[in-house]
Amino acid sequence: MIGTGTFGKVYLGLLEGQPVAIKCLKKSQIIQMKQTDHIKQEKLESFQDKAHLYLTFEYIQGGEIFRLLRKEGLFPNDPALFYTTEIVLALEYLHSKKIAYRDLKPENLLIASDGHLKITDFGFAKKIVDRSFTLCGTPEYLAPEIIMTCGHNQGVDWWALGVLLFEMLAGYPPFYDQNPYEIYRKISIGYYEFPPTVSINARKLIDSLLNHDISKRLGCMIDVKNHIWFKGVDWNAVLKKEIPPPWVPELRGQTDFQYFDDYPESNEPIIEIPDTHQKVFEDF
C-alpha cells in the first residue's frame, strides 16, 4: 500500500508487467457520499468486484511534494520557484479548456522519476463555463467564494496557488487551525502573517493571488507569468522540461516505492484482479 484517503487505498500493482498505481474504492461509501460522478471522471483503466472498484493510474515514483516538504521543513526560493512555474503552466492549460482543478495541494502534486511535477486526483475537476456552486476541496485551500457559496470559477485555482506557495516558502499554510470553522473564518477575513524568510517579491505574488476580489486576483485578469517574482524565467524552457529539477529521486527500479510512506497494512495479501476485466460503470 502506497497511499490512503477518504474513499479508499492506493496500492502499487502490476498491469501486463508494468507498474501501476491501483486505487481501491468501496462502492457503498462512494454511493453514500454521492461521489459517483467524481469517480467516473477520474478513472482510466478500471475493474470491479462485488464490493470494490479498482482504478489504475500511472505510477509516479518520486512521491508527493507534501512528503518532500515535510522532510525539508520548507523550500528555499529557487525550488519553490521551479515547482510553481510548472504548476502555473498546468493550470493555464486546464483553464484554457474551461476546467477548474479545485483541489490544488501538496498531497496532489507528485514528483516523476525525472524530477518534474505531475498533478494527480482530478476527482473535483470540473468544466465551468460561468459559475459553479459546489462545495468541494480541502479546508486550508478553499477560496472565500467557495466558502460563501456565492459561485466560483477557475479563479479558485489561483487562490489555491497562493496558499500552496505560502506553504512551500513558510513550511505551513497561511490559514491554519485545528478547528475547520476557524480556518474558514480566517480565510473569510483574509488574515495571515508572513514569516521573515519569505522575500518581498514572493509576498507580493502571494498577496496578489490571495485577493478576495476575484476581479483583481492575479491570474483571473492578468497573466501570472508577468509577475516580478518570475523575472528571468524562460517559460518555453519550463514547458519543454528543460529546467533542471531541484531534486531527482534516486530509484532502484520501476517498482521502487521508497518515496512513499509506510503503512501498517502494507503487508496485506496482494489483490488479484481477473484477466477478464469489466468496464466499471456499465452496471454500477
N, C-alpha and C positions, 0 to 999 in steps of 0.2 A: 504494500500500500504506500502510495506516494502523496496522498492528499485526502482531505476530508472537508466537507462543507455542510450547508444547510440541508441539501437534498440528497446527499449520498457520499460515496467514497470514490477515490480515483486510484486505479491500480496500474502498475507497469505490466504490459502484456505483449504477446507476440501475435501478429496477424500475418499469415502467409510468410512467416520467417522474419518479418520486420517489426522492430519495437514500436509499440503504440501506447498511448495513454487511454485507459478504459474507464469511463465514468459509470459507476453502478448506482442506479436510482430506484427507490421504492415507488412502484406505481401508486399505491394507496396514498402516500404522502404528497405526491405530485397532484393528484386529484383533490385531496383535502385542502391543499394550499393554492389551488387554482393556478397551477404553473404549466398547464399543458401547452399553451401557445408558446411560452418562453422556451420550453424544452424542444418543441418542434423546430423552431428556427435555429436552434443551436446544433442539432445533430448533423453528423457526416455519415459514416457507416453506422449501422445500428443492428442490435439483436435484442431478443427478449426471452424471458421465461414467464411463468405464471405470476411471479411477484415483483420482478425487476425489469428495468430497461438497462441495456448496455450500449453506451455511445462511445465510439472510438475517435480519437483525435491524434494529431501529430504529437510525438513525444519530444518535448523541448527539454534538453538535458541540463541546462545551467541553473534551473530552479527559478524561484521568484525573486524579483527585486526586493520584496519585503524581507526575505531571508538575508540577502546581502546587506541591506540597510541595517537590519537588526545586528548583524555581525560587526559592521563598521561603526555603528552608532549614528553617524551622519556622513554625507558625501561632501567632499571639497567642491569648490565651484566648478571645476572642469568636468569631473564625472557627471555632476548634476546637469551641466550644460549639454553634454553628449546625449544622455538619455532623454532630456527634454526635447532636443531637436528632432529625435526620431519619433517621439510621441506627437509632436506638432504636425509632422508630415502625415502620420497615420490619421489623426483627427481631421486634418484638412481634406484628405481623400474621402473619408466617411461622410463628411459634411457636404462634399461635392455631390454625393449621391442622396442627400437629404436624410442621412442616417445619423441619429443621435446615439452615441455609445452608452452613456448613462451609468457606467459602473467603473470609472477610472479610479484605480487604487493600486498600491504596490503589490498586493496579492494577485492581481490580474495581469501583471507585466512579467513575462518570462524571458530569461536570457538563453538565446540559442547557443549551439556549440561554437559558433564563430564570434560570440560576444555581443551580437546585436539583439535588439528587443523584438519580442512578438507579443501582441495583445491577445489575450485569451478570454473566454467566458463572455459570449455575446448574448446571454440569456435576456438581458434587459435592453438590448439594442432595438431601436425602432425607427422606421421611416416616418418622419414628421414633416408634413408639408406646411402646416400652420402651427398648431399648438397641441400638446398632449397634457392630460390632467392625471396621468398615472403616478401614484406614489411608489417610487422604487429607488433602490440604491443603498449605499452604506451611510449611516448617520453622519459621520465626520466629514463626508464628501458631498453631502446634499447641498444643492444650490438653494438660496432662500425662496425662489419662486416654486420649487418643488414642495418645500415645507408648507408654504402658504397656499398651495393648490390653486394658484391663480393662472396656471397654464405655463408650459415651458416648451423650449425647442432645443436646437443644437447648442445654444449658449451655455447650457448646464455643463457641458464638457470642458469649456474654457474655465469656468469656475472651479471645477474639479482639478484642472491642471494647476491652478494657483495653489490649491490645498496640497497637491502632490509635491510641487516644487518647494513649498514651505517645509514639508515633512522631510524631503531629501536633504535640505540645507540645515535644518534645525534638529532633526532626529525625532521629532514628534509633530503631530498635526496641529494646525493653528486653533482649531475648535475642538477641545477635548474635555471630557468629563466622564465620570463613572455613570452618571445619570443621562440617558439619551435626551430627555426633555431639556436638560441644562445645555446640552450640545446644541439643540435646536434654538434655544434662547440666544446663545452666543452667536450663532450663525445669523439669526434674525436681526440682531443689533450690530453685527459686523465687528465684534470685539476680538482682537488678537494682538499679541505683542511679539516683536522680533527679538531673537537673541542677538547679542553683539557680533556674532560670527557671520551674519548674513550681510552681504555687500549692499551698498546703496542702490546700484542698478538692479540687483536681484529684488530688493524691496520694492522698487518702483514697478517692476514687472508683476510681482505678486499682488500689489495693491491695485494694479490695473485689471488684473484677472478677477480679483475678489471684489468687484464693484457690484453693488446691489442693483444699480440701474443698468438693465441689460442693453439699453441703447448706447451706454457709454462703456460697457465692458469690453476690454481688449479681446479681439478675436471675433466678436459679433459684428463690429462695424469696420474695424481697421485690422490690417494684416499683422498678426502676432510677430511674424518673422522680421518686421521692420524695427522692433524694439531694440533699444541700445544694448540690452544685455546680450543680444545675439550678434553684436557688431563683430565682423570678421568671419562669421560662419559662412562656409560655402555650401549653400543648400542643395545644389546639384550633386555635390560630393556626398552629402548626407543621404540623399535619395539613392545613390548608387552604392551605398555602404562602403565608401572609400575612406572614411574617417576611422582610424584605429580605435577600437573599443578600449575603455579604461581597464577592463577585466575580461579575460577569456577563460572559461572553465578548462581545467586540466582533466581530460576524460580518459578512462581506461578501456573504452569500448562503447559500442552502440547501446548497450543496456546498463551502462553505469548510472547509478541513482544516488551517488554520494551527496549531491547538492539539494536533496530533498530531506525533510525532517524524518526522524524515526518515529514510527507509530507502534503502540503496544500490540496492535492487531496485525502487524506486518507478516507474522508467521502463519496467518490463516491459510487453509488449503487453497491451491490455485483454482480459479474459476475456469471451468471447462465450457467452452462455447461450441455448440454443434457446428459441423461443417456447413450444413444447410441452414443459412441464416435467413430470417424474415425481415421484411421492412416493418419497422415497429408500429407505425401508426395506422396501418390498414385496418386493424381490429381493436385499437386501443382508444 
